[in-house]
Amino acid sequence: MEKAKGKKLFYRPAGKRKGMYTPTQIICASFVIVIALGTFLLSLPVASKHGRLDVLDAMFTATSATCVTGLIVRDTWTQFTYFGQAVILLLIQVGGLGLVTLTSFFALAMRRRMGFRDLRLLGESVSADGYAQAKDVLKIVVGLAGLFEGIGIVLLLFAFVPQFGLEGIWVSVFTAISAFCNAGFDLFGRFGQYSSLAPYVNNYYVQAVVMFMIISGGLGFMVWVEIGQYRKKHRLSLQAKVVLSFSVILWLGGAALIALMEWNNPASMGGLSVPGKLMAALFQSVSTRTAGMNTIDLAACGPITKLLMSALQFIGAAPGSTGGGVKVTTFAVIILTIRSVAQGRDDCVIAEHHIESKTVYRALTIIVLGGLAAVGSAVVVFYNTSDAVSVIDAIFESCSAFGTVGLSVGVTAQLNRGAKILYMLVMFMGRVGPVSLAMSLTAKPDDNKRKIMPVGHINVGYTILNALLELRLPASTSCLERHSCLAGRGPNNSSLLLPQAAVVAVAEQSGEQPK
């Protein structure tokens, strides 16, 4: 590929080997740079209404905004001036779309040529299917973001301008961008600190617009591209089908369960009308997936409701979206793999499509790493604040941090300095992705050169029946015959034999002559 001096978006330092820095490493580094810059700006006296903000609190706020989480140690409207609010909004926008995405977009706008390495980085940033699509996808991503945010701003103007006057314009802009980027920051602390959208629990219009913005940002840009092209192509990819179907299941299922468990709770939604209860349940189910806005008092919800919300927060939004968490597709692959194994299949099948084993392994790795991060941080927070925080609340808050949701039951405000640093790491991990973070820390240029190793056999779910069958076999039984007998049941019920073709294939591989 042709290399033009001064036309690369990202340079490789002199003396570095080709491929020294992976796309995930650069993306991680870009988020760190934005967080550092945001920390500096938020710690300036001009950013705060009441004295200079502590550096650690400024870093926590910058991390929460850049990772589009929404967890706060200081109420946004009470603490920050318009300058500070503007800095937070800029961090939300950059964090939602990704620094690399925006950088590449402006480079394209200036007609700069992009090399293969730049396209690779861009493809990683916007979750494009192949590097060739990256530039087109980039333009679509930025265009869709501008379109949805513009629609949200206009719709919210009808609600906030009559209420706040000219300030309602700023409130509409802030709320629309925060909701689309699934950030959870708000400017409604004027009604009471950390109130979020609770003052609008009976305003169905505001809730509907905010839900629309949350869903728009959480579905993923590539899904919206396919939806827009559906009239022309009359089909959706497997990715889009899984995202849409499981998102609807989680939204409606979560709403039904929240309504069922909190219907008669006077401290949460018990005092609302029937339409108000249904709207509040639906809003909370949608918001819990990564948006971080609430219309009911979450601290007053029951323990089971908090566990349900914790699970929804852990799952998060779709890949290639502004949300975090382990992603809805990861959850779908694990669930459908369990279903396939329960049906006797050896692999995962989704909508008559075979899913590669490496995809299942990746999904499982993400779930495990994410679970360790969420549970581990919950344990640390609980034992450091056990007098004031329950186990359920610690789990809820940790899942909120990892899923970059931002919902809180009051734990974040009570964190000590060590716990704040821990939650910053968890938020960063949840935004970048557990596997991407691990890859960024461990990846080497030669990682793809894997050594060929012999196949190992481990019994998973080994039953008593397998053991008894092994005991019934004569001691002289060959290894081939023993494995053939234990592999599956033959045509009759008394013998266990592989199909003949399978036995012959195995015998040829082992060097034995088939009988």
N, C-alpha and C positions, 0 to 999 in steps of 0.2 A: 504494500500500500504506500502510496506517496505521502511523504512527510513534508509539510511546509513549516518552515521555522516561524515561530510566534503564532501559530494557529491552533495549537493544542490547548484544550481547556485545563488539563492537568499535566504537569511536567514531572518527569522522573529525574531525581537528583543525579548529578554526575557520579559515576562509580557504582551506581545501583544496577543490579541485574534486571533484565526485562521481566516484568511480571512480579516485581518485588512487592508491590502494593496491590491488593485485590480490590474490586469494587466495594465490597462490604467494609473493608478497612477505611476507604476514603469516605464512604457515607457516614460511618461512625465518627471519624475525625471531623467531618463537617458539622455534625450535631454538637460535638464538644466545643468547637470554635464559636458557634452561635450561642451556646449556653454561656461561655466565658464573656462574650461581648454583652449579652443581656444582663449578666450579673453586674458588670461594670456600670451600665447605664441605670439599672434599677437602684444601685447603691448611691447614686448621686443625690445631693440634697434637693435638686429640682424635681426629682421623681416622686417625692413623698410630701404629704400634707403636714405631717407631724414629725419633724426631725428626720435625720438620716436613717435609712433602713440598715439593719445589721447585715453584714456581708453574707453570712450563712443563710439568713432569711431571703436575701436578694438572690442568692444562688438557687435556693429551693424554688422560689417563684419562677426564675428563669428556666430552670429544668422542667418544672411543671408545665410552663407555657410552650416551650420548644418541643417537648414530648407530648403536647396536646393532652395533658392529663386533667388538670383542673383542681388538684389538691392544693390548698393554700394555707399558709400560716398566718396571713393577714388578709382581711377583707379587701377586695380590689377597690371598691368605690370609697371605702373609709380611709384606706391607707394612701392610695396613689393619686397624684395629680393627673391632669389631662396628658401631660408628657409621659408619666409613668404608665398610664393606661394605653397610650399609643405604642409605647415600647412593648408592652405585653401583647397587644394586638398584632404587632409586626412579628414577634416571636411565634405567635400562634399560626400566622399565615405561612411563615417560612417553615416551621416545624410540620404543619399539616401537609403541604405540598412537597417538602423536602428541599433542602438547600441545593443539592445537585440538580434537581429538576429545574428550579428557577435559574440557576447559573447557566445551565445548558440552553434554556429557553432564550435568555437574553443574548447568548452567543449566536444562536441561530438567527435571532432578530437582526443582529448586526452583520449577517451574511458571512459569518466565520465558518471555515471548513472544519468538519469534525472527522477525526481519524477513527480507526477501528476500535482503539482502546477507549476513546470517548463514548462511542456508541455502546460499547459493552457496559460501561459505567452507567450510562443513561438507561439502558435496558434494565439493569438491576434496580435502578431508582424508581422507575415507573411501572415495574412488573410487566414489561412488554414481552410478547411472545417472539423472541428472536431479535437480533440487533438491527435487522433491516427495518423493522417496524418502529424502532425507537423514536426517530424524528417525528414521524406522523403521530405517534401516540402522545409525544410530548406536547405538540400543538393542541391536540384534543384535550389533554389533561388540563392545561392552563385555560383553554377556552371553556370547558365545562365548569371549572371552578369559578371563573368570572361570571358565567351565565347563572349558575345556581345562587351564588352569593348576591348577584344583582337582583334576582327575583326575590330572594329573602329580604333584602333591604327594603325594596319597594313595598312588599306586603306588610312588613313590620312598621313602616312609616304611618300607616293608617291607624295603628294602635298606639304608638308611642308619641307621635307628634301632638295629638290632641291632649295627651296626658302630661308631657314634659315640655311642650313648646319646642323651640329650636333645638334644645338639648336632646330632644327625641330623635333627631337625625343621627347624632353620635351614638345614642343608645341602640338604635336600629342597626347601624353599621357594625358595632361591636358585637351585638347579640347574634346577628346573621352569620358573621365570619366565625365566631366562636362555636356556634351550633354546627355549621357546615364542616369545620375542621374537627368536630367532636372534642372540643377543648374543655367545655364546662365552665369557663370563666363568665362572670356576669357583672353588671353594674347596678344590681338591685339591693345592695347593702344599705341603701338609704331607707328601706323599709324595715331594717333590722339586719345586723351582721350575719353573714352566711345564710341569708334567707333564700337565695337562688330564685326560682320561679314560684315559690310558695304563695306570694301575693296574687298570682294569676291562676290559682287552682280552679276558679270558677269562670275563667276567661278561656273558652274553648277555641276561640280564634287564634290567640297567641300560642296556645299549646299545639294547635294543628300546624301552624306555620313552622314552629320550632321543630316539631317532629318531622315535617317534610325536609327541613334542612339537615337534620341528623341522619335521616335515611339516605338522602342524596350523597352525603359525604362518606357514609359507612358502607355502601354497597360496592364500592370499587369503581374506578374510572373505566376499566375494560368492560365491565358489565354494562355500564351505561352506553358505551360504544356499540355493543352488540344489540342492546335494546333499540338504539337509534337506527340500526341497520336491519332490524327484524322485518320491516315491511318490504325491504328489497330482497333479503336472503331467505326469509321465512324459516329460519332455524336459529337455534342458540347452541353454543358450545357446551360441552359437559361441565366445564368450569362455571359458566353462567347459570346453568340449570341447578347445580348443587348450591351455589350461593343464594339464588332466589328462593328455592324451595326450603332450605334450612333456615334462612333468615325469616321467612314468613312463619315457619313452625315455631321458632324461638320467640318472635314477637307476640304471636297470638297465644301460644302456650304459656309464655311467661306472664302475659297480661291476665289470662284466666286463673293461673295459680296465685298471683299476687292479689287479685280481686277476691278469690275464695278465702285466702288466709287473713286478709285485712278488712274484709267487708264490714265487720261489726266492731272493729277496733276504734274506739272513740278518739284515741290519741293520733291516729293516722288519717284514715278516710271514712271512719264510721259516721261522722257528722255530715257527710256530703249527700247530695241527692243521688238517685240511681244513675242518671247520665253522668253526673260528676264522678261517681265511683268508677264507672267504666272508663271514662276518659283519663282519670288519674292513673288507673291500673295500666292502660295501654301506653300512656306517656312514660310511666316509670319503666315499663318493660323495654320500650324502644331506647330510652335514655341510658338504661343500665348497661346496654351492650357496649358503650364506650363514650357516651356524650357527657355524662356527669352533671346533668341538671335534674332538679327534683321539684315536685309540686307538693309533696307531703313530707312530714317529719320522719326521716329514715331512722333516726335514733329511737323513735317510739314504736317501730315495727317489731313484730315477734321474731324470736330466734330462727325459726324455720324460714321465714320470709327473707331474713338477712342471709341465710345459707343459700337460698335460691338465687338471690341477687349476686352473691359472691360467685356462684357458678356462671351466671350470665356475664358478669364482668370478666371472668377468667377467659371465656370463649372469645369475646371481643367481636370485631367487625370482619369485613371481607379483605382478602389480599388486595394490594394495590389501592387501598383506601386511605382515608385520613385517620382511621382508628387504629387501635393497638390490639393487645391480647394475643392468644395463640391462633386466632383466625377461625372463622366459621367453617372453612374448608378442612382445616386440620381436625376439628371436632367431627365433621361429617365423615371423613375417611376412617377415623377410629371407630365410630358407631357402626358404619356399614361394614367394616372389617369384622367386627364382633358378630354382626348378623350373618355374614358369609361363613365364618367359622362355625357358628351355631347350626347352619344349614348343611354342614359337612363339606364345604368347599375348602380348597387349599390356598385360595387367593381372594383378594377383595374384588367384588364385581359391583359396579355402579351403573345402573341404566344400560345393562348389556354391554358394558365396557370393562375390560380388565385393567385394574390399576396396578402399576408396577410396584414390586416389593420395596424398592428404594423410596417410593413416595410414602408407603406405610411406615417404613423405618423412620423417615424424616418426621412424619406426623407424631409418631410415638416419642421421638427424641424431644420435639418441641413441647409436648404435653408434660413429659417428665421434668425437663429443665425448668419449664414455667411453674410446675407444681412445687418443685424444690425452692424456687425463688420466692413464691408466694407464701408457702407454709413456713419456710425458714425465717423470712422476715417477720411473719406473724408471731412466731415463737419468741424471737428476740424482743419485739415490741411488747409482747405480753409480760415477759419476765422483767422488763425494765419499767413497766407502768402498770403492774398487776393490781395495784390498789385502786386505780381509777378506770381500768380498761378490762372488759371481759374477754374471754377467748373468742367468742363469736364476733365481737366488734374488731378484735385484732385481725382475724381472718378476713372480715369484710374490707377493712381498710387496706390490707396488704394486697388483696385481689384487685381493689380499685387502683392501687398504684401500679401493679404489674399490667393490668389491662388498659392502662392510661385512660381511665374512666373519670375519676375525680370526685365521685360520690363519697360522702363522709358521714360518719356517725359521731363525729366529735373527737376522734382519736388524734388526727393530725395536729390539732391545736395544742395537744398535751405532750407532743414528742420532745425528747431532749435532743441535744446536739448530735449525739451518736446515731439516734434513730432517724433524724432528719437526713443525715448522710446516707444511711442505709436505704431509705425510701427513694432518695435521688438515684441511687444505683439501680433499684428495682424499676423505677419509671423509665430510666434509660434503656434497660434491658427489655422491658415490655414494648417500647417504641421501635427500637432497632430490630428486635426479634431475637429469641434465645439462640437459635442456630446461627443466624448471621453474626451475632456477637461472638459466639464461640469460634466461628470461622475466621472472623477478623483478628482474633487473638492467636490462633493456632495455625492458620493457613500458611503453607510454604509453596514455593514455585514447583516443587516436585511432588505435591500432594496427589496429583492425578496419576502418577506412575506407581501403580499398586503391584505388589508382589503376588504372583500366583501361588496359592496355598492349597493344600489338600482339603477336601470336604470333611467336616466334622459332624458328628451326629449327637444330638442331645434330645432326650425325651422330655417333652413338655406336656403336662397333663397326663402323665403315666398312670394308668389305672391298674386295679387288682386283676382285671381280666387279662391284660397284657402279661402280667407276671405269671399267672396261672398257665397261660398258653406257653410261655417260655419253659416252665417247669415240666409240661407234658411232652415237650420235644425230646427225642433221644439225645444222649450226649454226643453221639456220632454225627448229628446233623451238621451239615456244612454251614458256613456263615451266610452263603447265598440263600440256602433253603430256609434258614432261621429268619432272615430279614424278609424273605418272600412270604412266609407264613404270618408274620406279624404285620404285614403291610395292609391287608384288607381282606374281606370275605369274598369267597368265590361263589360260583353258581349255587352250590348247596349249602345248607346251614351248618354242616358238621366240619367243614374244612375251610381253612383260610388260605387262599391262593391269589396271587396277582394274575391279571390277564396274561395269556401266553406271550403276547408281543412284548409286554413289559418285562417278563422274566427273561426272555431271550436277550433283550437290550442290556439288562443288568449283567447277564452272564458274559456277553461279549466284552463289556467294559472291564470286567474283572479278570479276563484272560482265560476263563473256563469254557469248556465246550458245552453248548446247550444240549440238553437231553430231549 
